[in-house]
Amino acid sequence: MSVKFTETVLRDGQQSLIATRLKIEDIIPVLTDLDQVGYHALEVWGGATFDSCMRFLNEDPWERLRRIRKGVKKTKLQMLLRGQNILGYKHYPDDVLERFIKKSVENGIDIIRIFDALNDIRNMEKAVEFTKKYGAEAQGSIVYTTSPIHSSESFVKKAKELSAKGIDSLCIKDMAGLLTPFKAYDLVKKLKSEIEIPVEIHSHNTAGFAFMTYLKAIEAGVDIIDMAISAFSSGTAQPTTETLAAVLNDSQFDTDLNLDSLEKIGDYFREVRENYRDYLGSYEVDPRIIRNQLPGGMLSNLRNQLQEQNQLDRYQEILEEIPKVRKDLGYPPLVTPTSQIVGTQAVFNVVTGKKYSFVSKEFKNYLRGMYGSPPGEINPELIENIISKDQVITNRPADNLEPVYEKAAAEIKDLSQKEEDILSYILFPEVAEKFLQDQHS
């Protein structure tokens, strides 16, 4: 059987290795070549790329998507959506979620990968519904992690629940590169026997597993793998496109990819990478990830932030604190926004020298159930000492939110020219307002 490739260089590859700094002028010249390879899809949008465009690159993320769509005629464009969090760090009401998905599809997205940091199906169901309503493919995700309460069986159970919601495909989202080869084989085998839809695997080579993990997943029958072109691959990014394509060439799993085009694209991005040396993350394998479980992009951002605050000497202490905080919170998978909540709290605990003496608003909201239901039990002392039991909610968090689109539209009416501007403002008010003001000046 032929294995399909999704190319991540324009989104997660560059997000993981150069802190999402890749500019549109370095993307446009290579789009025709990317379109000729024969990829299943190009992951080009979502995740952290949206706010980074406005925050660091002075780019309109919507215009970026339109320009990519204009240059890619044949290949499907894919984005990453954080379920009810959309692309932000909190839950948004359904009116915003529906408008955002509608506009994403109108501007060129074909596949929306939907995940929830806690694998809470309630936080994904509306995104699946709206994605299908507006004609895109809905890919549901199970966020992979390891803990005393997670197992292949628990992930398969979640996948079956998601499949029942009408998703078109399923992604095993291994954002920290924790999925080992034999566990991948076992998980994919079980998934393929229980659900009818295509299964895709997404991993990072942070701990050094991913190349082997992909090969075992392919042997087990996985349909699609997420790869990154060599210049922005491995380390905290995805395994290398050219390498896996060569491995599978002339085997029963041949990819049918244009290897000459891949070589040309690899050469192009090696030159482009030189422009981003200041942001370049580590290509080294770091087995410490097996314990701290921090995703690649978060790991490089944490180092950058600590360096800016002259606290880099506390990096190791913070890595050791992360699994302790995670256990106290009921073993959430560490992916946006839970990775930020846990990582930030670990920093506070180490820097202040006293555990939980200072907590963020997001940490309190997590304890209240505002992000959904955690996989395990939260340490009851945290709820007792930081909030009170009567503040904890048990329903779908977005059911407690009032519509906000019309109010936001009124607030930003002097700066917004289109619906997309209003959506950008709702997700990132300060960043978008400054960006729109700069555009007007």
Protein Blocks (a to p, Z undefined) as FASTA:
>chain_A
ZZddddfklmmmmmmmnoopacfklmmmmmmmmmmnopabdcfegjjllmmmmmmnopaf
klmmmmmmmmmmkbccddddehjnomambdcdfklmmmmmmmmmmnopabdcdddfklpa
klmmmmmmmmmmnopacdddddddddfkbcfklmmmmmmmmmmnopabdcdddfkopacf
klmmmmmmmmmmmpmbdcdddddfklommmmmmmmmmmnopabdcdddfklgghjbccdf
klmmmmmgopakbgkiafklmmmmmmmmmmmmmmmmmmmccfbdcfklmmnopafklmmm
mmmmmmmnopmmmmmmmmmmmmmmmmmnopaacddfklmmmmmmmmmmmmnopghkbccf
klmmmmnopnopcfbdcdfklmmmmmcfklpcfbdfklmpccfklmmmmmmmmmpcbfkl
mmmmmmmmmlmmmmmmmmmZZ
